[in-house]
Amino acid sequence: MMSKSSQVAVQKAVQKRRVWTGARSVAEAVKLADVDVIAAYPIRPYTGIMNALATMIAGGDFYAEYLVCDSEHSQFEVVKHASAVGARTFVGSSGTGLVYGAEAAVVTALGQLPVVGIVGCRSLDDPGNFGMEWNDAFMFRDVGWLMEWSKDPQEALEMTLVAYRIAEDPRVLLPHFVALDGAAITHVASPVTPPTKEQVAKFLPPYKPLHPLDPAYESVSKAMHIAPSLIGPEQRKSIDAAMKRAKNIVIPEAWKAWGDTIGREYPPFFEGTQMEDADYAILSMGAYSRNVEYVVERMRESGVKVGSLRLKYLRPFPTEELVKALDGVKGIGVVDFSYSFGSPGNGSVLYNDVRAAFYEAEQRPLIMDYIFAGGREMTIPELEKSIQALIESVRKGRVDKPVRWVTVRGEDV
Amino acid sequence: MVSPELEELTWLAIHGRGVINTAHSSQIALTLSQAGVAAGREAFYYMRYDDSPERVQLPFIYYAVFGNPRIRVILPEEVEPVGSVFDTVAVLDSSLLVKSTSQRALLMDGAKKKASLVVNTSLKPSVILNLVRKYGCAQDWEGKIITLRAKKYGQNIALGMTGAIAKAMEPLYSIDDVVESLESEGKTDSVDAVRSAYEEADSLDVTLKAQDCEQYKLKSSLGEAKPFKGAKGWWDREAYMSLKERAANAPTYEQRIEAMPSWEQIAPALIEFGPKVSERNIGFKTSFARTFRPVIDYGKCVNCKLCHVFCPDGAIDYEPIKVNYEYCKGCGICARVCGSKAISMPHELQALEGLDEEEFLTIREALIEYAY
């Protein structure tokens, strides 16, 4: 039984609920984080975010240097340089636009500049596909960006705020992508309870760079065309160490601190549903993990011991944590909105990461890949059928067809 | 076939066209969704993602979805709900009553049997019913039509339509919930307009039998597609084209999806099997962008061919000069270049049915609203 005062508090919290798209949520987070420099260039679905920010700045809600650039490449250059001189920056893109900005984005990571970016996940062309697919974001998984997947507008807002804290931590200093599944999060408005300005101010103090690129600090940038033998490996090792510190120390710390601020618990790497005694686990990321949870709950009602595990961070990949979280599970189905043509097993990206994570585990469960490539959305019956195939494989003790193209019309050869 | 998780929900579909209607729809959907939240429902809204309304005059659909308090799944049919799901269909621009709208060929495609239709129009509900029977419906319908001249309520049509839709969606939320939602957005000065629209909108109970709808015959008469040759059916151009034609003519979304090819049947890589020389591409009919249609007065036409030359969409045949209304977007360039003033641009409803529609957005009004 709640006390009268906490009932009042709940009532107030309910009143503060807004109905926002993921794009608007992220823009509100950028405002709360008091970002200094924003670089924008339109491409759907990211466009929604730059529109929301432009509206806020034009309306006088907050002030930031807002640059509409001539391309994604310039966009990523702008934030890279602004971050180097000590600004808190915000950027974002989608699909092939993001790929066009890649050259600058790669250097941002090697420069250890804590830029926060949004990927509104979108299929890579051709032909002009704008469905939801992770391959645009996955192009950056190897180069030193932290990468996190949100599941709804609420989480997109929170992840953006926490991303600044993690990226700017002196133990990390790496750029951070927050991925919003295109359309499903960016363009769908759903109820959001935003944090207060005071809560955010306490959690995220202004960015104070250790070594801003400023003559007063006696720092200059490294020379271009430096001989590889001089600092190449060392520079990369520095990122490797930062990535490890991020996973082992900073990310758990930051989410703990955010949880304390808001007054609820946020597991840093996973969100599990019905995982306690699960024989089968469906591993997913992003918006459609809500579908997975829904199907899992429904199958539980008919007695199937299936659970859902939602992965939040792709980079750093929580290897040991994943093996531990899936301990005792007999079969794993990976929901993968991507492809990796010609990869080991002809599976896709997340699938192969999960398989690699289990290589040294004592118990290796059967693993299946459910490919949702090409931007067509998932339907509940398709997902149920895929889970049934996993259950059947576990019963037989082997997987005959590990990689399934779930949504494709025609024969899955 | 409707999946059970969709049946539990209440759907509002808002049809409009172009950038400015998009802004109106977003405003309407936000206000009504927050009204739903105020009434204790989960609510969310989105614009159908496949649509491109940033392009001038292109039709789009906005969806607002209201759940019981426990829905938390993202809907499986996120982009396009399949089956009979819409409780309320709202139309911001009445020229959409006689058109295919984005992927949905028929206005009432996907509507529940008891659905309400809310239209921004100067026409009477009974006239609207006739249009729906003729152009927009292929199913049994026992609902109501609500009409409103939305321009009368406030600076733009959003406030008026908010009130009219609220009337259609009662008792999901009350007009008081809508007022609360407006106030939470700081729009207290809009409350009166929304209230009076809610009270003054015309309402008519209607009954329509599927067999009486003219599109019903089309729907049932869609023939079989040509079978693909061979076991795999790889790259059989003729069969592919017949499939494409079937998809292009399908009056319902479900039928269109059914007609889409498998990966073995599509042409390889960059290639798309297309029209023969001098034919038009049946996969890219673009008439849904049209509010005003060019009508040629052949008595005045001197056959100079300027309209053919200037038409940006190649929608005017050369010999004899003739507008192909399946491809014309209604931009009006032909009327402007015509030296003998042989081309007029009446409203679609005027041209097709002789109806005098007064509720539409002129370019001038659009520019003023966007403060250019």
Interface residues (C-beta under 8 A of the other chain):
Chain A: Q15 R17 R18 V19 T21 P45 D126 P127 F130 D152 G182 A183 A184 H187 V188 A189 S190 P191 A287 Y288 R290 N291 E293 Y294 E377 M378 T379 I380 P381 V408 R409 G410 E411
Chain B: S3 E5 A29 L30 S33 Q34 V37 E42 A43 F44 Y45 Y46 M47 Y49 R72 V73 I74 P76 E77 E78 V79 S184 M260 P261 S262 W263 E264 Q265 L270
